[in-house]
Amino acid sequence: MPDMSASVSLAMTHLVPLAKEVDENKVTPGVLGFVVFAAMAIAVWGLMKSMNRRMAKVDFVETPTDTAGEAPTGKSTPAEG
């Protein structure tokens, strides 16, 4: 993904000077901190939305047990007589 690293370096060259305009005696995240936090929040939101979609597709039905406590096999034995 060379495009990703190029876009990150381009963003850093434009956003780091904005962070240096703040008083250096204060500790603030600045614009760069906000952009990173917003990107992480959007990524988490997207992952949660995807997870909810996939979990909605899951169809889990527990197999009932008979009175003896064993799961039914689906095979019946012929009646004697």
C-alpha positions in Angstrom: 0.0 0.0 0.0 2.4 2.7 -1.1 -0.5 5.1 -1.5 -1.4 4.9 2.1 2.1 5.9 3.3 2.2 8.7 0.8 -1.1 10.1 2.0 0.1 9.8 5.7 3.3 11.7 5.0 1.4 14.3 3.0 -1.0 14.8 5.9 1.8 15.0 8.4 3.6 17.7 6.4 0.4 19.8 6.3 -0.9 19.2 9.9 2.4 19.3 11.9 2.9 23.0 11.2 -0.6 23.7 12.4 0.2 22.0 15.7 3.4 24.1 16.1 1.3 27.3 16.1 0.0 26.5 19.6 1.9 27.8 22.6 4.6 25.3 23.4 4.2 25.7 27.1 0.7 24.1 26.9 0.2 20.4 26.3 -2.6 20.1 23.7 -3.3 17.5 21.1 -4.2 20.1 18.5 -5.6 19.5 15.1 -3.5 16.4 14.5 -4.8 14.7 17.6 -8.3 15.5 16.7 -7.8 14.0 13.2 -6.3 10.8 14.6 -9.1 10.5 17.2 -11.8 11.1 14.6 -10.3 8.5 12.2 -10.2 6.0 15.0 -13.8 6.7 16.0 -15.0 6.3 12.4 -13.1 3.0 12.1 -14.6 1.6 15.3 -18.1 2.7 14.2 -17.6 0.9 10.9 -16.4 -2.2 12.6 -19.3 -2.2 15.0 -21.8 -1.8 12.2 -20.2 -4.6 10.2 -20.2 -6.9 13.3 -23.9 -6.1 14.0 -24.8 -7.0 10.4 -22.9 -10.3 10.6 -24.3 -11.2 14.0 -27.9 -10.6 12.7 -27.3 -13.3 10.1 -26.4 -15.9 12.7 -29.3 -18.4 13.2 -28.6 -20.5 16.3 -31.2 -23.0 17.4 -30.3 -25.3 20.3 -31.3 -28.9 19.8 -33.8 -30.1 22.4 -32.9 -33.0 24.7 -35.2 -35.9 25.5 -36.3 -36.9 29.0 -33.3 -39.3 29.4 -31.0 -36.3 29.0 -29.5 -37.4 25.7 -29.8 -35.5 22.5 -32.2 -37.2 20.0 -30.4 -38.9 17.2 -33.2 -38.6 14.7 -33.3 -42.4 14.2 -36.3 -44.4 15.5 -36.3 -48.0 16.4 -39.1 -50.1 15.0 -41.8 -51.1 17.4 -41.8 -54.8 18.4 -44.9 -56.7 18.0 
